[in-house]
Amino acid sequence: MLVQSTPPEKKTDSTGIHGVSARRVTVNRDPTSVAVRESHEIPETRKTGWHDWLILGLILLLAAALRVYQMGDLPPGLYRDEAFHGLDALMVLAGERPLFFVANNGREPLY
């Protein structure tokens, strides 16, 4: 069996980025033959079939079901910081315009 291979060519595109060209070597396994063919073609990829889309759809459906499962119960409630931010928002909606919110260790309104 004869295999003749050279290193892949380095190519530079218009942006100056270096890359390596794809290469496929075909070897004839007949010991009497010395033919080796090189091809710089990129092999074709497998086409997407209906079963691939079905699997993707089932994964997305499972993800959506797990996301909305017990949405009203989980998480169990607001954390302290979220509740303070809500109370500060209600205070601003009521017409107050403070420069500093003193609740929850204080913070600025635009923070």
Long-range contacts (C-beta under 8 A, 24 or more apart in sequence): 1-27, 1-29, 1-31, 2-27, 2-28, 2-33, 2-34, 2-36, 3-27, 3-36, 4-36, 80-104
